Amino acid sequence: MPTHGSMTKAGKVRSATPKIPPKPKRNLVPRVRNRREFWIRKRKESGLPVPTVVPPSSVPRKKKQ
C-alpha cells in the first residue's frame, strides 16, 4: 500500500506558512457575560439601581469550601 508522502517532506508546509496575528476579541466570554447579566437582572428585580458600566469585581463570586 502506498504512503501519503515521504518523510523528507513532513512538516515543511506548516513551518513555511506565515504567522498571522489573531484578531482581538470583541465580546466577553459567555460565562462572564451570563454572570453579569444575571447580576443585572437580580438588581432590577429587587429595585436596586443598575450602573451603566458594571465592573467585573462587583459581581459576587461563590466562595470555595
Secondary structure in CASP SS format (residue, H / E / C, confidence):
PFRMAT SS
TARGET T0000
AUTHOR 0000-0000-0000
METHOD secondary structure of the structure
MODEL  1
M C 1.00
P C 1.00
T C 1.00
H C 1.00
G C 1.00
S C 1.00
M H 1.00
T H 1.00
K H 1.00
A C 1.00
G C 1.00
K H 1.00
V H 1.00
R H 1.00
S H 1.00
A H 1.00
T C 1.00
P C 1.00
K C 1.00
I C 1.00
P C 1.00
P C 1.00
K C 1.00
P C 1.00
K C 1.00
R C 1.00
N C 1.00
L C 1.00
V C 1.00
P H 1.00
R H 1.00
V H 1.00
R H 1.00
N H 1.00
R H 1.00
R H 1.00
E H 1.00
F H 1.00
W H 1.00
I H 1.00
R H 1.00
K H 1.00
R H 1.00
K H 1.00
E H 1.00
S C 1.00
G C 1.00
L C 1.00
P C 1.00
V C 1.00
P C 1.00
T C 1.00
V C 1.00
V C 1.00
P C 1.00
P H 1.00
S H 1.00
S H 1.00
V C 1.00
P C 1.00
R C 1.00
K C 1.00
K C 1.00
K C 1.00
Q C 1.00
END
